[in-house]
Amino acid sequence: MWKTYRKFLITTLLLSLVLSFAGWAIFNFTSLVSFHPAYIYLLIAYLIFTWIIQYALYRYVQKRLAVFNRAFMGLTGLKLLVLIAAMLIMAFTVPVLFKTLLIEMLILYLLFSVVEIRDILQFMKKK
């Protein structure tokens, strides 16, 4: 489990670095949006949140498939509720940046979900 989890940590860290570089390029070479530290904080928070959820999924994979299925659905639901709460908090705390932060969060959700699901399926296949 630790070897696979470490691989997942490195993969998501590299994805975060690629996204950071893409964000840097967008901020420096276009006039679409201006830089705000909230973009970096959102990426870091989402990365840590993803690591926690994936660690829990690895723990549940080692149990029976029925337990994993319920845990996967429950953790996915919890993840969506936390993200909705985060979006609402952002809407009230930084309304000027809300649209761009929402777009960033949706992009992060899609990209990281693909990596998470691909990784957990490969781990399950080995079991």
C-alpha positions as CSV (number, residue, x, y, z in Angstrom):
1,M,0.0,0.0,0.0
2,W,2.7,2.5,0.9
3,K,4.6,2.1,-2.4
4,T,1.4,2.7,-4.4
5,Y,0.4,5.6,-2.1
6,R,3.8,7.2,-2.5
7,K,3.5,6.9,-6.2
8,F,0.1,8.6,-6.0
9,L,1.6,11.4,-3.9
10,I,4.3,12.0,-6.4
11,T,1.9,11.9,-9.3
12,T,-0.5,14.4,-7.8
13,L,2.4,16.6,-6.7
14,L,3.7,16.7,-10.3
15,L,0.2,17.4,-11.5
16,S,0.1,20.3,-9.1
17,L,3.4,21.6,-10.3
18,V,2.2,21.5,-13.9
19,L,-1.0,23.3,-12.9
20,S,1.1,25.9,-11.1
21,F,3.3,26.5,-14.1
22,A,0.2,26.7,-16.3
23,G,-1.3,29.2,-13.9
24,W,1.9,31.2,-13.8
25,A,1.9,31.3,-17.7
26,I,-1.7,32.4,-17.8
27,F,-1.1,35.2,-15.2
28,N,2.1,36.5,-16.9
29,F,1.3,36.1,-20.6
30,T,-2.4,36.9,-20.8
31,S,-4.7,39.5,-19.3
32,L,-7.5,37.1,-18.6
33,V,-7.2,37.2,-14.8
34,S,-4.8,38.9,-12.4
35,F,-2.9,36.9,-9.8
36,H,-4.3,36.5,-6.2
37,P,-2.7,34.3,-3.5
38,A,-6.1,32.5,-3.1
39,Y,-5.3,30.6,-6.3
40,I,-2.2,29.0,-4.7
41,Y,-4.0,28.4,-1.4
42,L,-6.8,26.6,-3.2
43,L,-4.4,24.4,-5.1
44,I,-2.5,23.4,-2.0
45,A,-5.7,22.8,0.1
46,Y,-7.1,20.7,-2.7
47,L,-3.9,18.7,-3.0
48,I,-3.9,17.9,0.8
49,F,-7.6,17.1,0.8
50,T,-7.0,14.7,-2.1
51,W,-4.2,13.0,-0.3
52,I,-6.4,12.4,2.8
53,I,-9.3,11.0,0.8
54,Q,-7.0,8.7,-1.2
55,Y,-5.3,7.4,1.9
56,A,-8.7,6.5,3.3
57,L,-9.7,4.8,0.1
58,Y,-6.5,2.7,0.2
59,R,-7.3,1.6,3.7
60,Y,-10.8,0.6,2.6
61,V,-9.6,-1.3,-0.5
62,Q,-7.8,-3.7,1.8
63,K,-11.1,-4.8,3.3
64,R,-14.0,-6.5,1.5
65,L,-15.3,-5.1,-1.8
66,A,-18.7,-4.4,-0.3
67,V,-17.0,-2.3,2.5
68,F,-14.9,-0.5,-0.1
69,N,-18.0,0.3,-2.3
70,R,-19.8,1.9,0.6
71,A,-16.7,3.8,1.7
72,F,-16.0,5.0,-1.9
73,M,-19.6,6.3,-2.3
74,G,-19.5,7.9,1.2
75,L,-16.1,9.5,0.7
76,T,-17.1,10.8,-2.7
77,G,-20.3,12.3,-1.2
78,L,-18.3,13.8,1.7
79,K,-15.8,15.2,-0.8
80,L,-18.6,16.9,-2.8
81,L,-20.2,18.4,0.3
82,V,-16.9,19.8,1.5
83,L,-16.3,21.3,-2.0
84,I,-19.7,22.8,-2.1
85,A,-19.2,24.3,1.4
86,A,-15.8,25.7,0.3
87,M,-17.4,27.2,-2.8
88,L,-20.0,28.9,-0.6
89,I,-17.4,30.2,1.8
90,M,-15.4,31.6,-1.2
91,A,-18.6,33.2,-2.6
92,F,-19.0,35.2,0.6
93,T,-15.4,35.9,1.5
94,V,-14.0,36.8,-1.9
95,P,-16.9,37.6,-4.2
96,V,-14.7,39.4,-6.7
97,L,-12.7,36.2,-7.3
98,F,-15.6,33.7,-7.0
99,K,-16.0,33.0,-10.7
100,T,-12.3,32.3,-11.3
101,L,-12.0,30.3,-8.1
102,L,-15.0,28.2,-9.0
103,I,-13.5,27.5,-12.4
104,E,-10.2,26.5,-10.8
105,M,-12.0,24.3,-8.3
106,L,-13.9,22.5,-11.0
107,I,-10.8,22.0,-13.1
108,L,-9.0,20.6,-10.0
109,Y,-11.9,18.3,-9.2
110,L,-12.0,16.9,-12.7
111,L,-8.2,16.4,-13.1
112,F,-7.6,15.0,-9.6
113,S,-10.7,12.7,-9.8
114,V,-9.4,11.1,-12.9
115,V,-6.0,10.5,-11.3
116,E,-7.6,9.3,-8.1
117,I,-10.0,6.8,-9.8
118,R,-7.3,5.5,-12.2
119,D,-4.9,5.0,-9.3
120,I,-7.4,3.2,-7.0
121,L,-8.6,0.9,-9.9
122,Q,-5.0,-0.1,-10.6
123,F,-4.4,-0.7,-6.9
124,M,-7.6,-2.8,-6.7
125,K,-6.5,-4.8,-9.8
126,K,-3.4,-5.9,-7.9
127,K,-5.4,-7.1,-5.0
